[in-house]
Amino acid sequence: MRMLRHIVILVAVLWFAAAEASQCSTNGLPLVKNISKLPQQNYGRSGLSHTTIAGSVLHGMKEIEVWLQTFAPGSRTPIHRHSCEEVFVVLKGQGTLYLAPSSHSKYPGNPQEFHIFPNSTFHIPVNDAHQVLNTGEHEDLQVLVVISRPPVKVFTYDDWSMPHTAAKLKFPYYWDEECYQTTTRKDEL
């Protein structure tokens, strides 16, 4: 009986370790985890390092998603918009936020420019086109990002005068591609 109990415990530990190691595990989030041990990727975008800290596709989050993103000097996000709110906290570095709060016109138009710096925070309203640029010459720009309504559907623009109707939809987004399943998930209990 004791041997059977040890075998069951060993199998459970091995199963849990395999599930935790899986890139597409939806077993939920551990209570405490070390961010520096989470996978980082650039998803083919030079100068980007992205880590999903808490995600809908990876971890089963329903209302929010949390990312850690690092941009090398001179790198930037594409001009884009999405139908969710987004909050940034700048951890280090400096940059420029370009924001075109004209989601009701035919194209983004001329964006407003905002200087961002360590310990600054900013939010992006639903469907407002925006872009973040690292303006530092020698230092990475690192931000903590929280989005609502995951997984995110992103519309990208070639430039600020591109019509909204011509924006390219990217869904699932790069960091969700490997694990996104087309089956519908129920939100109710």
Disulfide bonds with the S-S distance in Angstrom:
Cys24-Cys179 2.02
